[in-house]
């Protein structure tokens, strides 16, 4: 029974405190009560902590998007993390592309130029996928985890203490309001006639003033103590920034390693594929079933330029020389598709027949081509003159 009485009294006291805080908060919002302001240093610390929390969340979320662009995969990883279970291992995008390339290369035949190139490209994509997986793991441990620990740990503690500080401030201001009202009532009672009933009222209000002053002193002490605790926690934000700086350096180093690996992998692949364009073009001359890559407006690599140059030398026969030295025109069959790089050139389709001729001052590797009302420069390496 005594325990029950104690619980009821505690519940009533807590309810009274909550009601007092609610009344004080409402009156402050309505401008009917004074509010104790935090000192400038504490306000700056609170603002710095809030700013740190805001930007840490944004950086953390965007880093997760950078490392895992697939939102469904991020949700799955989040669920497994909350369930304290390991997410199933799946191939990432570069690894999946690499597997497709390897499978298609084996299907087309490893002995063919295209099949061999697909297999080598697929193996490189897989290596890039492995590097991507390593980057995600390193970034998660060295960068994302410290940021998440701050949001879910340190800042939660700061928020809890800040809420306690707000409650202590409301208690202090409510006590000050009660003291102010008690003094006003005491002054009004003192102004009345000093008959015995009024003397009793003066004594009652004097006791109330004394009691209110004691409450203000206790509330002020608790407020100052909580303000100091909160201040000490907030001053740790500078240490948090220093720690996050070290984590950022680790993340940048991981990215640098990843991009350096990818660059080296692609550089090695480019060297391996260097001989493939000329092989493909040679196969085209032997079999019409072999695909020939069309020219594009982008700048070709050194190996492609070298292979086209060799074809140009063999194709520029005496027939072309005679045509360029004369003022006449000839019919020519287009060997491969060609996309014009600019408005001065003419796009071509394989096996179509066009009219070609030379004009003074034109480069030795080009002729003017006409197809109906369309005309423009065409490369002679894509043409076969007809009799």
Rosetta blueprint (number, residue, H / E / L):
1 X L
2 X H
3 X H
4 X H
5 X H
6 X H
7 X H
8 X H
9 X H
10 X H
11 X H
12 X H
13 X H
14 X H
15 X H
16 X H
17 X H
18 X H
19 X H
20 X H
21 X H
22 X H
23 X H
24 X H
25 X H
26 X H
27 X H
28 X H
29 X H
30 X L
31 X L
32 X L
33 X L
34 X L
35 X L
36 X L
37 X L
38 X L
39 X L
40 X H
41 X H
42 X H
43 X H
44 X H
45 X H
46 X H
47 X H
48 X H
49 X H
50 X H
51 X H
52 X H
53 X H
54 X H
55 X H
56 X H
57 X H
58 X H
59 X H
60 X H
61 X H
62 X H
63 X H
64 X H
65 X H
66 X H
67 X H
68 X L
69 X L
70 X L
71 X H
72 X H
73 X H
74 X H
75 X H
76 X H
77 X H
78 X H
79 X H
80 X H
81 X H
82 X H
83 X L
84 X L
85 X L
86 X L
87 X L
88 X L
89 X L
90 X L
91 X L
92 X L
93 X H
94 X H
95 X H
96 X H
97 X H
98 X H
99 X H
100 X H
101 X H
102 X H
103 X H
104 X H
105 X H
106 X H
107 X H
108 X H
109 X L
110 X L
111 X L
112 X L
113 X H
114 X H
115 X H
116 X H
117 X H
118 X H
119 X H
120 X H
121 X H
122 X H
123 X H
124 X H
125 X H
126 X H
127 X H
128 X H
129 X H
130 X H
131 X H
132 X H
133 X H
134 X H
135 X H
136 X H
137 X H
138 X H
139 X H
140 X H
141 X H
142 X H
143 X H
144 X H
145 X H
146 X H
147 X H
148 X H
149 X H
150 X H
151 X H
152 X H
153 X H
154 X H
155 X H
156 X H
157 X H
158 X H
159 X H
160 X H
161 X H
162 X H
163 X H
164 X H
165 X H
166 X H
167 X H
168 X H
169 X H
170 X H
171 X H
172 X H
173 X H
174 X H
175 X H
176 X H
177 X H
178 X H
179 X H
180 X H
181 X H
182 X H
183 X H
184 X H
185 X H
186 X H
187 X H
188 X H
189 X H
190 X H
191 X H
192 X L
193 X L
194 X L
195 X L
196 X H
197 X H
198 X H
199 X H
200 X H
201 X H
202 X H
203 X H
204 X H
205 X H
206 X H
207 X H
208 X H
209 X H
210 X H
211 X H
212 X H
213 X H
214 X H
215 X H
216 X H
217 X H
218 X H
219 X H
220 X H
221 X H
222 X H
223 X H
224 X H
225 X H
226 X H
227 X H
228 X H
229 X H
230 X H
231 X H
232 X H
233 X H
234 X H
235 X H
236 X L
237 X H
238 X H
239 X H
240 X H
241 X H
242 X H
243 X H
244 X H
245 X H
246 X H
247 X H
248 X H
249 X H
250 X H
251 X H
252 X H
253 X H
254 X H
255 X H
256 X H
257 X H
258 X H
259 X H
260 X H
261 X H
262 X H
263 X H
264 X H
265 X H
266 X H
267 X H
268 X H
269 X H
270 X H
271 X H
272 X H
273 X L
274 X L
275 X L
276 X H
277 X H
278 X H
279 X H
280 X H
281 X H
282 X H
283 X H
284 X H
285 X H
286 X H
287 X L
288 X L
289 X L
290 X L
291 X L
292 X L
293 X L
294 X L
295 X E
296 X L
297 X L
298 X L
299 X L
300 X L
301 X L
302 X H
303 X H
304 X H
305 X H
306 X H
307 X H
308 X H
309 X H
310 X H
311 X H
312 X H
313 X H
314 X H
315 X H
316 X L
317 X L
318 X H
319 X H
320 X H
321 X H
322 X H
323 X H
324 X H
325 X H
326 X L
327 X L
328 X L
329 X E
330 X E
331 X E
332 X E
333 X E
334 X E
335 X L
336 X L
337 X L
338 X E
339 X L
340 X L
341 X L
342 X L
343 X L
344 X L
345 X E
346 X L
347 X L
348 X E
349 X L
350 X L
351 X L
352 X L
353 X E
354 X E
355 X E
356 X E
357 X E
358 X L
359 X L
360 X L
361 X L
362 X L
363 X L
364 X L
365 X L
366 X E
367 X E
368 X E
369 X E
370 X E
371 X E
372 X L
373 X L
374 X E
375 X E
376 X E
377 X E
378 X E
379 X E
380 X H
381 X H
382 X H
383 X E
384 X E
385 X E
386 X L
387 X L
